[in-house]
Amino acid sequence: MIIRSKAPLRLGLAGGGTDVSPYSDLYGGCILNATISLYAYTTIEPLDNGKIIFSSPDAGLEEVYDSSLELPTDGFFVLSKGVYNRVVKDFAHCPLSLRITSHVDSPAGSGLGTSSTLVVSILGAFAEWLKLPLGEYDLARLAYEIERKDLLMTGGKQDQYAATFGGFNFMEFLPDDKVIVNPLRIRQRFQDELAHNLLLYYTETSHVSAKIIEGQIKNVSAGKQSSIEAMHKLKEQSIQMKECLLKGDIDRIGDLLNFGWEEKKKMTSGITNQMLDDIYATAIDAGATGGKVSGAGGGGFMFFYCPVTSRYAVETALTQRFSGQVKRYEFTSEGLKTWTI
């Protein structure tokens, strides 16, 4: 028997950072995101030899343990071990023997929610194997708790819900960790136009999102008004972008992205740097009307809105001047998928 799962990565289009406590607890957060055709994959192979094997073929790494109730959360496979520990504690109540093989279509630190999406994928495979009674909200919330509370990894809440639900979603993050996911019924031609005009560019660098988010948390906790005001405006940006997508006012998205990028940089230090500023300026000079860094900032993927046919000039300008690469993708309508063979 083989159990498989895959969960899609996401683009955070608007409102990024407002899903992070304490801002979301104090003021409520709003984010608009969409999943794309890049995935985190997990395969579970049940074993009967009393071993637990973690494997990452793309990294060429493997770790082997004796089956136990709890594994040490260190080494390369921290996320897999965190999921295993929580599943055994809450559901299995006995040691399990299995091989877990995982792969993600994008490197860690790329800004597409890779870590959280991988947690959702691993947890989904366990849910498929053990027939766990988890709905979409249950699974996303449990993935969030494993990453943020069990493993103490700093970050927001949007990625787990995006990977689980899939599609275009307007998400509300309220006090007491309450989350409301509002799926958006966007006409297919509007989605196709956005995918055509939104150029996804990998800078060939990565970022450590925790450090940037810790700075954001510190600023909000200290009551730094410039940071808080910027996050208020990012929340407004997400509402306006939702209206643009639903009404088909797609070309306005470039201006909204540019507005959001200017506000995002006010949240904390480290969100941008000279290289990212140069890439952004090059894209704008070549015809893009707006863009942003995907995720917390500091590196990874950027994306730019390129109206009409300007994406070709933007792509040429970026590839001629910088060492990064343009990544092809499509928007996806489905989130986590699991199956058994």
Protein Blocks (a to p, Z undefined) as FASTA:
>chain_A
ZZdddddddddfbhphjlpcfklmmnopaddddddfbdcdddddddfehpacdddfknop
acdddddfbdcdehjllmmmmmmmmmmmmmnopacddddddddfbdehklnommmmmmmm
mmmmmmmmnopacdfklmmmmmmmmmmmmnopacdfklmmmmmngpaddddddehhiacd
ddddddfklmmmmmmmmccddehiacdfklmmmmmmmmmmnopaklmmmmmmmmmmmmmm
mmmmmnopamlmmmmmmmmmmmmmmmpghkacfklmmmmmmmmmnopabdcdehjbjpaj
dddddehjlmmmmmmmmmmmmmcdcddddddfbdcddddZZ
